[in-house]
Amino acid sequence: MSKTVLVTGASTGIGRATALLLAREGFTVHAGVRKEADGEALGPAVTPIKLDVTDATQIADAAERLGRLDALVNNAGIGVTGPVEFVPLEALRRQYEVNVFGQVAVTQAMLPMLRASRGRVVTVGSVGSWITLPFGGPLCSSKHAIRSLNDALRMELKPHGVAAVLVEPGSIHTDAVDKLEDEVEPRLASLGEEGRRLYGAAYRTMTTAGLKEERSGSSPDVVARAVLHALTARKPRSRYPVGKKSRLMSTLGRVVPQYTLDALRLRALGLS
């Protein structure tokens, strides 16, 4: 019997690449999507399942529909950027609802099945959990939170034979990069007149530099292959830094003195 896996956020990018790779490798893949069209676009090898990770009813329905589960890939996520002083609290709450609370909710619902199968939980985090960028506070802090939660989960589940693994991508070129470019002006508008006066020019500079870096990033396939290894290795690693500059960024975030690191980040983004 092939192993059954649920991949959340499988409509595009890393989630889509992961779902398709796992299907090719013989997994029975259920792909969490929010739109039927996105599910159909995945093709016949993948079974789409309607799953908004912030919707408790959809999560419960998904768990009931699956019945059996050998692996969960927590990939669903969004990216909110902006100055902490002016980021709309509604947007900040939404960041955490999807990236943190949604992932925990799905994990909680699926763990009884994973415990029964002695399965695995693979969560897609980010090197942003180690090195926060200016205007990246909302997104990077959510990745900090999920890394900490994964550390606790890893230790708590070990006695039950369930492995909890964190995949930490660096720069990855996905469709979300182009989407971010389209969101620059609407996000600036949400800051209000004073927010735009104080931070508008710096935010545009940061976004331009960040988009350039992401567009030269690795393919989502490198993340998918790391997820595959985490699901099939006899002893998976606790963390998988993958993609362009992933090891460099996570290392800098741990060993470089804070003010020196601040200067490096600002210079890299054209803000020094």
C-alpha positions as CSV (number, residue, x, y, z in Angstrom):
1,M,0.0,0.0,0.0
2,S,1.4,3.4,-1.0
3,K,1.8,6.0,1.8
4,T,-0.8,8.7,2.0
5,V,0.3,12.3,2.4
6,L,-1.6,15.6,2.7
7,V,0.1,18.7,1.3
8,T,-1.4,22.0,2.3
9,G,-1.1,25.1,0.2
10,A,-0.6,23.0,-2.9
11,S,-2.1,25.4,-5.5
12,T,1.2,26.9,-6.6
13,G,4.9,27.2,-5.9
14,I,6.5,24.9,-3.3
15,G,3.2,23.1,-2.4
16,R,2.4,22.3,-6.0
17,A,6.0,21.1,-6.8
18,T,5.9,18.9,-3.7
19,A,2.5,17.4,-4.4
20,L,3.5,16.5,-8.0
21,L,6.9,15.1,-7.0
22,L,5.5,12.9,-4.2
23,A,2.8,11.6,-6.6
24,R,5.6,10.7,-9.1
25,E,7.4,8.9,-6.3
26,G,4.4,6.7,-5.6
27,F,2.7,8.5,-2.7
28,T,-1.1,8.8,-2.6
29,V,-1.2,12.6,-2.5
30,H,-4.1,14.7,-1.2
31,A,-3.4,18.3,-2.2
32,G,-5.0,21.1,-0.1
33,V,-6.3,23.8,-2.3
34,R,-8.7,26.7,-1.9
35,K,-10.1,26.8,-5.4
36,E,-11.5,23.9,-7.5
37,A,-9.6,25.1,-10.6
38,D,-6.3,24.9,-8.8
39,G,-7.1,21.3,-7.8
40,E,-8.0,20.4,-11.4
41,A,-4.7,22.0,-12.7
42,L,-2.7,19.5,-10.6
43,G,-3.7,16.7,-12.9
44,P,-5.1,13.2,-12.3
45,A,-2.2,11.9,-10.2
46,V,-3.1,14.1,-7.3
47,T,-6.4,14.2,-5.4
48,P,-7.4,17.8,-4.6
49,I,-9.1,18.5,-1.3
50,K,-10.7,21.8,-0.4
51,L,-8.7,23.1,2.6
52,D,-8.4,26.6,3.9
53,V,-6.2,26.2,6.9
54,T,-8.0,29.0,8.8
55,D,-11.4,27.2,8.4
56,A,-12.1,24.7,11.2
57,T,-14.9,23.1,9.3
58,Q,-12.8,22.4,6.3
59,I,-10.0,21.0,8.4
60,A,-12.4,18.6,10.2
61,D,-13.9,17.5,6.9
62,A,-10.5,16.9,5.5
63,A,-9.5,14.7,8.4
64,E,-12.7,12.7,8.2
65,R,-12.3,12.3,4.4
66,L,-8.7,11.0,4.7
67,G,-9.3,8.3,7.3
68,R,-5.7,7.3,7.1
69,L,-2.6,9.4,6.9
70,D,1.1,8.6,6.8
71,A,2.5,12.1,6.4
72,L,1.5,15.8,6.6
73,V,3.3,18.6,4.8
74,N,2.4,21.9,6.3
75,N,3.1,24.3,3.5
76,A,0.2,26.8,3.4
77,G,1.4,30.3,4.0
78,I,1.2,34.0,3.1
79,G,3.7,36.9,3.3
80,V,2.8,40.3,4.9
81,T,5.4,43.0,4.8
82,G,5.5,46.5,6.1
83,P,6.9,48.7,8.9
84,V,5.9,47.4,12.3
85,E,4.7,50.9,13.3
86,F,2.1,51.1,10.6
87,V,1.3,47.5,9.5
88,P,-2.5,47.1,9.8
89,L,-3.2,44.9,12.8
90,E,-5.8,43.0,10.7
91,A,-3.0,42.1,8.2
92,L,-0.7,41.1,11.1
93,R,-3.4,38.9,12.6
94,R,-4.1,37.3,9.1
95,Q,-0.3,36.6,8.8
96,Y,-0.5,34.6,12.0
97,E,-3.8,33.0,11.3
98,V,-2.4,31.3,8.2
99,N,1.2,30.8,9.0
100,V,1.0,29.8,12.6
101,F,-2.5,29.0,13.9
102,G,-3.6,27.4,10.7
103,Q,-0.6,25.1,10.6
104,V,-1.1,24.1,14.2
105,A,-4.8,23.5,13.7
106,V,-4.2,21.2,10.7
107,T,-1.5,19.4,12.7
108,Q,-3.7,18.9,15.7
109,A,-6.5,17.4,13.5
110,M,-4.2,15.0,11.7
111,L,-2.0,13.8,14.6
112,P,-4.3,10.9,15.7
113,M,-3.9,9.4,12.2
114,L,-0.2,10.1,12.1
115,R,0.3,8.6,15.5
116,A,-1.5,5.4,14.4
117,S,0.7,5.2,11.3
118,R,3.9,6.4,13.1
119,G,4.1,8.9,10.4
120,R,5.8,12.3,9.9
121,V,5.0,16.0,10.0
122,V,7.1,18.1,7.7
123,T,6.6,21.9,8.0
124,V,7.9,24.4,5.5
125,G,9.4,27.3,7.4
126,S,12.0,29.8,6.2
127,V,15.5,31.0,6.8
128,G,13.7,34.2,7.8
129,S,13.2,32.6,11.1
130,W,16.9,33.1,11.7
131,I,17.5,36.5,10.1
132,T,14.7,39.1,10.1
133,L,14.7,41.8,7.4
134,P,13.5,45.4,7.7
135,F,9.8,45.5,6.8
136,G,9.8,41.7,7.1
137,G,8.7,41.7,10.7
138,P,5.3,40.2,10.2
139,L,6.4,37.3,7.9
140,C,9.7,36.6,9.6
141,S,8.2,36.6,13.1
142,S,5.6,34.1,12.0
143,K,8.4,31.9,10.8
144,H,10.2,32.3,14.2
145,A,7.0,31.2,15.9
146,I,6.5,28.1,13.7
147,R,10.2,27.1,14.2
148,S,9.8,27.2,18.0
149,L,6.5,25.3,17.8
150,N,8.1,22.7,15.6
151,D,11.0,22.3,18.1
152,A,8.4,21.5,20.9
153,L,6.4,19.2,18.6
154,R,9.5,17.3,17.6
155,M,10.3,16.4,21.2
156,E,6.7,15.8,22.2
157,L,6.0,13.4,19.4
158,K,9.2,11.4,19.5
159,P,7.9,8.9,22.2
160,H,5.0,8.2,19.9
161,G,7.1,7.4,16.9
162,V,6.2,10.5,14.9
163,A,9.0,12.6,13.5
164,A,8.5,16.4,13.1
165,V,10.8,18.0,10.6
166,L,11.3,21.6,9.5
167,V,12.3,22.6,6.0
168,E,13.8,26.1,5.7
169,P,14.0,27.5,2.2
170,G,16.2,30.4,1.3
171,S,15.5,32.4,-1.9
172,I,13.0,30.5,-4.0
173,H,11.5,31.7,-7.3
174,T,7.8,31.1,-7.3
175,D,4.7,32.9,-8.7
176,A,4.4,34.6,-5.3
177,V,7.3,36.8,-6.3
178,D,5.4,38.4,-9.1
179,K,2.3,38.7,-6.9
180,L,4.4,40.6,-4.3
181,E,5.3,43.2,-6.9
182,D,1.7,43.8,-7.6
183,E,1.0,44.3,-3.9
184,V,3.6,47.0,-3.2
185,E,1.4,50.0,-3.9
186,P,-1.7,48.6,-2.2
187,R,0.4,47.8,0.9
188,L,1.8,51.3,0.8
189,A,-1.7,52.7,0.6
190,S,-2.7,50.8,3.7
191,L,0.0,52.6,5.7
192,G,-1.7,55.9,5.5
193,E,-0.2,59.3,4.7
194,E,2.2,59.4,7.6
195,G,3.3,55.8,7.1
196,R,4.1,56.5,3.5
197,R,5.9,59.7,4.3
198,L,8.1,58.0,6.9
199,Y,8.7,54.7,5.2
200,G,7.5,54.7,1.6
201,A,10.8,55.3,-0.1
202,A,12.7,52.7,2.0
203,Y,9.9,50.2,1.6
204,R,10.1,50.5,-2.2
205,T,13.9,50.2,-2.1
206,M,13.7,47.1,0.1
207,T,11.0,45.5,-2.1
208,T,13.0,46.1,-5.3
209,A,16.1,44.5,-3.8
210,G,14.1,41.6,-2.4
211,L,12.3,40.9,-5.6
212,K,15.6,40.8,-7.5
213,E,17.0,38.3,-5.0
214,E,13.9,36.1,-5.1
215,R,13.8,36.1,-8.9
216,S,17.3,34.7,-9.0
217,G,16.4,32.1,-6.4
218,S,16.3,28.3,-6.6
219,S,13.4,26.4,-8.2
220,P,10.6,25.1,-5.9
221,D,11.7,21.7,-6.9
222,V,14.7,21.8,-4.5
223,V,12.3,22.3,-1.6
224,A,10.2,19.4,-2.9
225,R,13.2,17.1,-3.0
226,A,14.0,18.0,0.6
227,V,10.5,17.2,1.6
228,L,10.8,13.9,-0.2
229,H,14.0,13.1,1.7
230,A,12.3,14.1,5.0
231,L,9.5,11.6,4.3
232,T,11.5,8.7,3.1
233,A,14.8,8.8,5.0
234,R,15.1,6.2,7.8
235,K,16.3,9.0,10.1
236,P,15.3,12.4,8.7
237,R,17.2,15.5,9.8
238,S,15.6,17.8,12.3
239,R,16.0,20.7,9.8
240,Y,16.7,21.1,6.1
241,P,18.1,24.4,4.9
242,V,17.5,24.4,1.1
243,G,17.8,26.7,-1.8
244,K,19.9,29.7,-2.6
245,K,21.7,31.2,0.4
246,S,19.8,29.2,2.9
247,R,22.8,27.9,4.8
248,L,24.5,31.3,4.6
249,M,21.6,33.2,5.9
250,S,20.8,30.9,8.8
251,T,24.4,30.8,9.8
252,L,24.8,34.6,9.7
253,G,21.7,34.9,11.9
254,R,23.2,32.7,14.5
255,V,26.9,33.8,14.7
256,V,27.2,37.4,13.6
257,P,27.0,40.1,16.3
258,Q,23.6,41.8,16.1
259,Y,24.6,45.4,15.1
260,T,27.0,44.1,12.5
261,L,24.2,41.9,11.1
262,D,21.9,44.9,11.1
263,A,24.4,46.8,9.0
264,L,24.9,43.9,6.6
265,R,21.1,43.6,6.1
266,L,20.6,47.3,5.5
267,R,23.5,47.5,3.0
268,A,22.2,44.4,1.1
269,L,18.8,46.0,0.7
270,G,20.2,49.4,-0.3
271,L,19.0,51.0,2.9
272,S,22.4,51.9,4.5
